[in-house]
Amino acid sequence: MHPYMRVRASLLLPLAAVLAICVQRAVVQLDSAAAEAPLAAPVAEPEEPPAEVVAPRIERPKPVTHRLLFVRRDVVLRRRPGGDAAAIAGPTTEFGGARVLGVATRRGHWLGVVSEDLPNGRVAWVRSGDPAVSARRTAYLLHADLSERSVELRRGRKVLRRVSVAVGSSGSPTPTGRYAVTDKIRGDRYGPYYGCCILALTGRQANTPPGWTGGNRLAIHGTDAPSTIGSPSSAGCLRASDSDLQVLMRRVPVGTPVLIRA
């Protein structure tokens, strides 16, 4: 073999060893760098959007109103829906005012009304849509509590005024039940003992005092004896002060329902 070839061959072994050492060092350095490298932060999963919050629906109470029938010409008041006639109601009352019937109940197409032509506690029936009447509504109501000796003027669910009243005496108690205002009358038309004003009602007093000549129609009226207000001293009517009656006269329409409770 040529001497040069032998030298070259002898150099191959040391050169290979050097290369092996370099490669080993490079691998060690890569492993060290990989070990020292910070761990990657975990990828956060996307959060689900919060569920939509739906506010609860607030149910508003329905307005409290009462149906009235304005009589335009004679209308038949029937004993039952579609039944026989109990009375004929004309367009004016016995006191000369416009007649308005208060509706107390309903049965299908028939409206049960209270009237001064009927006994206390009874209703007569008028067909809804009868051309002899026209319907309207009022939010007003008068609520009398005999045990409290008071009358409340209500509009819907709100009490507007509380009035102290005299009630019927033990011999002539005020009849309880559902009535309606038929007329608004000046008191001096019938005498000073009625005060300023009278709200005539559909009800009647069956137990008038002996010798009584003032009629038997129930009413809420004033008095010329204000000291009796708050006591059981009347012939059955509810007596209040003139100042309270003047408010009721202004606010309460004819036909307004009147509830009298024990």
Secondary structure, DSSP 4 states (H G I P E B T S, - for coil): --HHHHHHHHHHHHHHHHHHHHHHHHHHHHHHHHHHSPPPPPPPPPPPPPPPPPPPPP-PPPP--EEEEEE-S-EEEESSTT--EEEEE-SB-TTSSBPEEEEEEEETTEEEEE-TTS-TT--EEEETT-TTEEEEEE-EEEEEETTTTEEEEEETTEEEEEEE-BEE-SSSPPPPEEEEEEEEEEGGGT-GGGTTEEEEEEEE-SSPPTT--S-SEEEEE--S-GGGTTSEEESSSEE--HHHHHHHHHHPPTT-EEEEE-
